[in-house]
Amino acid sequence: MNTEATWTWILLGFEFVGITGMWLVGARKWWGWGMVLTSSMPWLAYAIVFHKPAFVAMSCIWIVTHSRNMVRWRKHAVQVAGDAVRADGAIAARDAGAIAVGQLVAA
């Protein structure tokens, strides 16, 4: 498996994973960054196996960038979900209060 021709096919396969991940990022799915990050890992392995120092540097830059984006998008997704839960709770409390007031008025 140490032939560069074999590696190019493996890297192509992982590029499809990365493209799918970018598609999901475009759909605002935070975990798309995880797929993009996964597709970057084989490039680092390729660079190490075939002694390509510039590729090692490039891979590390991409891995750090994708990791940062994934963490930030995940944090934002959790925050938005929490805000939605709090908003639902506030609406439910408001509605429950209105029902209680309506029952008092009717009595």
C-alpha positions as CSV (number, residue, x, y, z in Angstrom):
1,M,0.0,0.0,0.0
2,N,3.0,2.3,-0.1
3,T,2.7,3.1,-3.8
4,E,1.7,6.7,-4.5
5,A,-0.8,5.5,-7.1
6,T,-2.7,3.6,-4.4
7,W,-2.6,6.6,-2.1
8,T,-4.1,8.9,-4.7
9,W,-7.1,6.6,-4.9
10,I,-7.5,6.5,-1.2
11,L,-7.1,10.3,-1.0
12,L,-9.8,10.7,-3.7
13,G,-12.2,8.6,-1.7
14,F,-11.6,10.8,1.4
15,E,-12.2,13.9,-0.8
16,F,-15.7,12.6,-1.4
17,V,-16.1,12.5,2.4
18,G,-14.8,16.1,2.6
19,I,-17.1,17.3,-0.2
20,T,-20.1,15.7,1.6
21,G,-19.0,17.4,4.8
22,M,-18.8,20.8,3.1
23,W,-22.2,20.3,1.6
24,L,-23.5,19.7,5.2
25,V,-21.7,22.8,6.4
26,G,-23.6,24.7,3.7
27,A,-26.8,23.3,5.2
28,R,-25.6,24.6,8.6
29,K,-24.9,21.2,10.1
30,W,-22.0,21.6,12.6
31,W,-21.0,18.0,12.3
32,G,-20.2,18.5,8.6
33,W,-16.9,20.0,9.9
34,G,-16.2,16.6,11.5
35,M,-16.5,15.0,8.1
36,V,-14.2,17.6,6.6
37,L,-11.7,17.1,9.4
38,T,-11.8,13.4,8.8
39,S,-11.0,13.9,5.1
40,S,-7.9,15.9,6.1
41,M,-6.3,13.2,8.1
42,P,-5.2,10.9,5.3
43,W,-3.4,13.8,3.7
44,L,-1.2,14.1,6.8
45,A,-0.6,10.3,6.7
46,Y,0.3,10.6,3.0
47,A,2.7,13.4,3.7
48,I,4.5,11.5,6.4
49,V,4.7,8.2,4.5
50,F,6.1,9.9,1.4
51,H,8.3,12.5,3.2
52,K,6.6,15.6,1.9
53,P,7.3,18.3,4.6
54,A,5.3,21.0,2.9
55,F,2.2,18.6,2.8
56,V,2.7,18.0,6.6
57,A,2.6,21.7,7.2
58,M,-0.4,22.2,4.9
59,S,-2.3,19.3,6.5
60,C,-1.6,20.6,10.0
61,I,-3.0,24.0,9.0
62,W,-6.1,22.5,7.6
63,I,-6.6,20.2,10.5
64,V,-6.3,23.1,13.0
65,T,-8.7,25.2,10.9
66,H,-11.3,22.5,10.5
67,S,-11.1,21.6,14.2
68,R,-11.6,25.2,15.2
69,N,-14.6,25.6,12.9
70,M,-16.1,22.4,14.2
71,V,-15.7,23.5,17.9
72,R,-17.2,26.9,17.2
73,W,-20.1,25.7,15.2
74,R,-20.9,23.0,17.8
75,K,-20.8,25.6,20.6
76,H,-23.2,27.8,18.6
77,A,-25.5,24.9,17.8
78,V,-25.7,24.0,21.5
79,Q,-26.4,27.6,22.4
80,V,-29.1,28.0,19.8
81,A,-30.7,24.7,21.0
82,G,-30.6,26.0,24.6
83,D,-32.2,29.3,23.6
84,A,-35.0,27.4,21.8
85,V,-35.7,25.2,24.9
86,R,-35.8,28.3,27.1
87,A,-38.1,30.1,24.7
88,D,-40.4,27.1,24.6
89,G,-40.5,27.0,28.4
90,A,-41.3,30.7,28.6
91,I,-44.1,30.3,26.1
92,A,-45.5,27.3,28.0
93,A,-45.3,29.3,31.2
94,R,-47.0,32.2,29.6
95,D,-49.8,30.0,28.2
96,A,-50.2,28.3,31.5
97,G,-50.6,31.7,33.2
98,A,-53.1,32.8,30.7
99,I,-55.1,29.6,31.2
100,A,-55.0,30.1,34.9
101,V,-56.2,33.7,34.7
102,G,-58.9,32.7,32.3
103,Q,-60.1,30.1,34.7
104,L,-60.2,32.6,37.5
105,V,-62.2,35.1,35.4
106,A,-64.6,32.4,34.4
107,A,-65.2,31.4,38.0
